[in-house]
Amino acid sequence: MGGMKDSAVIAVPSNPKYLSLIRAVTATMGEIYGMAGPVIEDVKLAVDEACSNVMKYAYRGDTSKRIIIRFVLKKGFEVIIEDNGIKAQPELIEGRSLSDVRPGGLGIHLIKRAFDVFAFDEKKKRGNRLRLIRHRGESDEDRDSRQ
């Protein structure tokens, strides 16, 4: 990337009908970053899941709010998702064991598979700022064998 920092920001209503737009932008940013197709799929689904969680839990289905998604392409592929909703509960976020197939919680496994870093910024006073980072360098075969 020639040392230049590529970044893009979208702000969308907290309405599930905008998830397809979020997926499309995520996929395009993945292409710009040079990700392989299967990796783009994983990352796209993970970002979709994270934004769905904001809509469902932080905003409790209120479609009048908005979500800001920032993509930063540097050494890694970074996605920052911000809302002004209810603070996330770390214990809910950890996700349940994969053998427990009740809905909810499993999405976190999906996100953690696609990204190396999954962290809430504690400095944000209102709402949530979730940072997702996928590092470059490690081959995807290595990553999958770690699961």
Rosetta silent file (secondary structure, phi, psi, omega in degrees, C-alpha in Angstrom):
SEQUENCE: MGGMKDSAVIAVPSNPKYLSLIRAVTATMGEIYGMAGPVIEDVKLAVDEACSNVMKYAYRGDTSKRIIIRFVLKKGFEVIIEDNGIKAQPELIEGRSLSDVRPGGLGIHLIKRAFDVFAFDEKKKRGNRLRLIRHRGESDEDRDSRQ
SCORE:     score description
SCORE:     0.000 S_00000001
   1 L     0.000   10.585  173.835    0.000    0.000    0.000 S_00000001
   2 L    58.874   29.015  176.740    3.031    2.205   -0.368 S_00000001
   3 L    75.103   -7.721  178.933    2.875    3.382    3.225 S_00000001
   4 L   -79.487  144.269  178.420   -0.321    5.289    2.569 S_00000001
   5 L   -92.730  115.454  176.132   -3.121    4.818    4.978 S_00000001
   6 E   -92.585  130.374  176.283   -6.305    3.885    3.160 S_00000001
   7 E  -146.539  156.632  178.183   -9.449    4.528    5.125 S_00000001
   8 E  -148.684  149.449  179.089  -13.169    4.875    4.569 S_00000001
   9 E  -132.085  134.823  170.550  -16.086    5.663    6.845 S_00000001
  10 E  -126.518  144.815  175.529  -19.778    4.914    6.426 S_00000001
  11 E  -121.578  121.153 -176.975  -22.603    5.951    8.724 S_00000001
  12 E  -127.676  152.274  174.388  -25.805    3.959    8.318 S_00000001
  13 E   -60.799  149.403 -178.734  -29.172    3.824   10.072 S_00000001
  14 L   -79.208   59.465 -176.825  -29.413    1.032   12.660 S_00000001
  15 L  -126.197  130.231 -177.443  -31.781   -0.870   10.402 S_00000001
  16 H   -54.121  -23.687 -179.268  -31.115   -4.444    9.203 S_00000001
  17 H   -66.912  -14.416  177.275  -31.935   -3.415    5.636 S_00000001
  18 H   -89.803   -3.365 -179.610  -28.587   -1.589    5.589 S_00000001
  19 H   -62.317  -32.824  179.080  -26.602   -4.727    6.416 S_00000001
  20 H   -65.862  -33.952  176.688  -26.236   -5.531    2.715 S_00000001
  21 H   -67.242  -43.654  178.613  -24.587   -2.116    2.220 S_00000001
  22 H   -60.574  -43.326  178.918  -22.233   -2.779    5.147 S_00000001
  23 H   -63.073  -41.545 -178.323  -21.320   -6.178    3.654 S_00000001
  24 H   -64.273  -44.537  179.957  -20.714   -4.641    0.230 S_00000001
  25 H   -66.357  -41.137  178.380  -18.424   -1.914    1.587 S_00000001
  26 H   -59.884  -44.507  179.990  -16.574   -4.450    3.763 S_00000001
  27 H   -63.007  -43.420  179.324  -16.024   -6.692    0.739 S_00000001
  28 H   -62.254  -43.101  178.902  -14.768   -3.794   -1.374 S_00000001
  29 H   -64.396  -36.087  176.897  -12.335   -2.726    1.358 S_00000001
  30 H   -63.157  -40.176  178.269  -11.148   -6.335    1.588 S_00000001
  31 H   -65.175  -44.168  179.178  -10.487   -6.331   -2.155 S_00000001
  32 H   -60.230  -37.593 -178.713   -8.579   -3.043   -1.917 S_00000001
  33 H   -73.156  -20.154  178.800   -6.528   -4.555    0.901 S_00000001
  34 L    94.443   22.559  178.922   -5.749   -7.577   -1.251 S_00000001
  35 L   -71.969  149.474  173.719   -7.596  -10.265    0.710 S_00000001
  36 L   -72.645  154.879 -178.397   -8.331  -13.637   -0.855 S_00000001
  37 H   -49.186  -51.560 -178.697  -11.973  -14.394   -1.677 S_00000001
  38 H   -63.028  -31.836  178.790  -12.633  -16.832    1.193 S_00000001
  39 H   -69.229  -43.102  177.482  -11.094  -14.380    3.666 S_00000001
  40 H   -57.174  -42.896  178.590  -13.325  -11.580    2.373 S_00000001
  41 H   -57.203  -48.839 -178.694  -16.347  -13.854    2.971 S_00000001
  42 H   -60.376  -47.209 -176.585  -15.306  -14.485    6.596 S_00000001
  43 H   -66.301  -40.684  179.155  -14.582  -10.831    7.301 S_00000001
  44 H   -61.058  -45.019 -179.966  -17.798   -9.689    5.612 S_00000001
  45 H   -68.151  -35.857 -179.477  -19.907  -12.066    7.719 S_00000001
  46 H   -66.506  -43.503  179.837  -18.058  -11.066   10.887 S_00000001
  47 H   -67.459  -39.288  176.355  -18.667   -7.336   10.329 S_00000001
  48 H   -57.839  -46.692 -179.064  -22.303   -8.073    9.456 S_00000001
  49 H   -62.583  -44.468 -179.096  -22.640  -10.011   12.712 S_00000001
  50 H   -62.844  -41.502  179.464  -21.036   -7.245   14.780 S_00000001
  51 H   -70.573  -36.448  175.082  -23.355   -4.624   13.252 S_00000001
  52 H   -59.989  -41.074  179.858  -26.393   -6.897   13.721 S_00000001
  53 H   -63.588  -39.058  176.604  -25.455   -7.155   17.391 S_00000001
  54 H   -60.551  -46.792 -178.651  -25.362   -3.357   17.684 S_00000001
  55 H   -61.156  -44.098 -175.733  -28.845   -3.143   16.145 S_00000001
  56 H   -75.382  -45.860 -170.100  -30.263   -5.877   18.358 S_00000001
  57 H  -100.838  -51.306 -177.522  -28.561   -5.225   21.683 S_00000001
  58 H   -68.027  -39.696 -177.834  -27.071   -1.719   21.841 S_00000001
  59 L  -104.652   -0.556  178.148  -30.072   -0.116   20.123 S_00000001
  60 L    48.565   38.586  176.430  -32.686   -2.735   21.055 S_00000001
  61 L    81.009    4.295  178.874  -34.108   -2.637   17.525 S_00000001
  62 L   -74.572  112.109 -175.509  -34.500    1.152   17.438 S_00000001
  63 L   -85.884    2.754 -179.279  -34.028    1.965   13.731 S_00000001
  64 L   -87.485   -5.587 -178.138  -33.823    5.735   14.268 S_00000001
  65 L   -92.045  179.552  176.424  -30.216    5.544   15.512 S_00000001
  66 E  -136.588  160.039 -179.877  -27.051    5.161   13.480 S_00000001
  67 E  -120.618  135.763  177.306  -23.932    3.066   13.337 S_00000001
  68 E  -110.018  127.447 -179.703  -20.582    4.370   12.159 S_00000001
  69 E  -120.501  120.041 -178.561  -18.211    1.878   10.566 S_00000001
  70 E  -113.562  132.753  177.990  -14.635    2.947    9.886 S_00000001
  71 E  -111.807  128.840  177.826  -12.202    0.885    7.831 S_00000001
  72 E  -127.508  119.604 -179.531   -8.470    1.513    8.186 S_00000001
  73 E  -105.560  105.800  178.284   -6.050   -0.376    5.959 S_00000001
  74 L  -127.742 -120.956  175.469   -2.531   -0.205    7.316 S_00000001
  75 L   -71.926  -27.454  178.528   -0.400   -3.137    8.423 S_00000001
  76 E  -124.327  176.163  176.568   -3.640   -4.836    9.280 S_00000001
  77 E  -101.981  109.602 -173.497   -7.266   -4.701    8.174 S_00000001
  78 E  -114.300  134.915  177.588   -9.021   -2.724   10.898 S_00000001
  79 E  -125.683  125.846  179.283  -12.748   -2.150   11.334 S_00000001
  80 E  -116.286  121.803 -175.970  -14.048    0.207   14.030 S_00000001
  81 E  -114.614  120.264 -177.045  -17.773    0.038   14.752 S_00000001
  82 E  -118.493  143.595  173.722  -19.316    2.801   16.862 S_00000001
  83 E  -143.317  170.280  175.845  -22.758    3.299   18.351 S_00000001
  84 L  -116.890   30.943 -176.550  -24.380    5.427   21.036 S_00000001
  85 L   -92.785 -155.026 -178.531  -26.494    2.638   22.438 S_00000001
  86 L   -70.786  137.538  179.024  -26.462    0.497   25.562 S_00000001
  87 L   -58.894  137.808  178.880  -23.011   -0.515   26.776 S_00000001
  88 L   -70.349  147.467  177.143  -22.067   -4.040   25.793 S_00000001
  89 L   -98.083  113.829 -176.868  -21.796   -6.650   28.536 S_00000001
  90 H   -52.967  -35.299 -177.074  -18.431   -8.401   28.276 S_00000001
  91 H   -69.794  -29.994  176.629  -19.851  -11.638   29.675 S_00000001
  92 H   -74.345  -30.786 -173.039  -22.514  -11.757   26.951 S_00000001
  93 H   -76.036  -25.140 -177.051  -19.901  -10.935   24.373 S_00000001
  94 L   -60.799  -24.043  178.517  -17.611  -13.811   25.196 S_00000001
  95 L    82.659  152.995 -179.276  -20.011  -16.127   23.445 S_00000001
  96 L   -92.906  172.986  178.947  -21.081  -19.577   24.566 S_00000001
  97 L   -65.939  152.683 -175.595  -19.425  -22.869   23.845 S_00000001
  98 L   -66.202  -19.541 -179.687  -19.984  -24.101   20.308 S_00000001
  99 L   -75.973  -17.444 -179.978  -21.855  -27.145   21.606 S_00000001
 100 L   -91.954  102.837 -170.507  -24.546  -24.825   22.962 S_00000001
 101 L   -96.333   18.743  174.076  -26.545  -24.044   19.830 S_00000001
 102 L   -62.485  151.440 -179.857  -29.137  -21.638   21.216 S_00000001
 103 L   -64.683  152.321  179.606  -29.351  -18.504   19.073 S_00000001
 104 L    88.321  141.903  177.291  -27.139  -15.586   20.044 S_00000001
 105 L    91.369  -38.896 -178.675  -23.552  -15.732   21.195 S_00000001
 106 H   -66.265  -28.224 -179.763  -22.324  -17.933   18.366 S_00000001
 107 H   -57.778  -27.437 -179.001  -21.729  -14.880   16.218 S_00000001
 108 H   -67.049  -36.940  176.624  -18.823  -14.001   18.467 S_00000001
 109 H   -60.939  -40.885  178.736  -17.022  -17.185   17.450 S_00000001
 110 H   -60.196  -46.004 -178.362  -17.518  -16.112   13.840 S_00000001
 111 H   -65.331  -43.716 -177.170  -16.059  -12.671   14.552 S_00000001
 112 H   -70.678  -21.381  176.320  -13.098  -14.057   16.493 S_00000001
 113 H   -75.112  -36.210 -176.299  -12.315  -16.487   13.689 S_00000001
 114 H   -81.787  -28.155 -174.961  -12.138  -13.689   11.128 S_00000001
 115 L  -122.514  146.998  179.204  -10.281  -11.171   13.291 S_00000001
 116 L   -83.876  -31.189 -179.220   -7.226  -11.396   15.548 S_00000001
 117 E  -117.993  131.067  177.681   -8.261   -8.477   17.745 S_00000001
 118 E  -136.006  100.626 -173.381  -11.767   -8.063   19.206 S_00000001
 119 E  -144.441  136.798  174.613  -11.744   -5.220   21.740 S_00000001
 120 E   -90.957  135.553  178.413  -14.100   -2.622   23.127 S_00000001
 121 L   -80.516  110.906 -176.239  -12.606    0.819   23.666 S_00000001
 122 L   -71.722  -15.858 -177.012  -13.269    1.558   27.331 S_00000001
 123 L   -74.653  -17.807 -178.959  -12.551    5.270   26.864 S_00000001
 124 L   -71.664  122.128 -174.246  -15.785    5.841   24.972 S_00000001
 125 L   -72.061  -49.989 -177.605  -18.224    7.413   27.434 S_00000001
 126 L  -112.386  137.224  176.804  -21.521    6.717   25.693 S_00000001
 127 L    75.672 -157.963 -173.055  -22.241    3.679   23.608 S_00000001
 128 E  -129.638  146.800  170.854  -19.668    1.282   22.216 S_00000001
 129 E  -131.239  106.664 -177.796  -16.585    1.422   20.050 S_00000001
 130 E   -99.778  128.269  177.689  -15.580   -2.033   18.877 S_00000001
 131 E  -108.175  125.567  176.712  -12.188   -2.526   17.228 S_00000001
 132 E  -119.018  126.827  179.477  -11.664   -5.518   14.984 S_00000001
 133 E  -131.900  131.301  172.787   -8.220   -6.075   13.484 S_00000001
 134 E  -112.594  119.399 -178.698   -7.017   -8.802   11.179 S_00000001
 135 E   -76.825  153.879  174.336   -3.247   -8.904   10.903 S_00000001
 136 L   -90.366  167.957  169.670   -1.429   -9.489    7.674 S_00000001
 137 L   107.820  -56.466 -178.507    1.386  -11.967    7.243 S_00000001
 138 L   -70.864  132.134 -179.831    0.076  -15.183    8.688 S_00000001
 139 L   -71.510  153.140 -175.573   -1.219  -17.444    5.948 S_00000001
 140 H   -68.491  -25.330  176.497   -4.867  -18.362    6.186 S_00000001
 141 H   -64.754  -44.011  178.653   -4.027  -22.067    6.326 S_00000001
 142 H   -59.883  -44.145 -177.902   -2.033  -21.461    9.499 S_00000001
 143 H   -60.720  -45.498 -176.959   -4.880  -19.436   10.941 S_00000001
 144 H   -65.875  -33.086 -178.138   -7.464  -22.127   10.262 S_00000001
 145 H   -72.042  -16.426  178.445   -5.327  -24.859   11.806 S_00000001
 146 H   -76.506  -20.699 -172.177   -5.251  -22.859   15.052 S_00000001
 147 L   -61.938    0.000    0.000   -9.017  -23.096   15.515 S_00000001
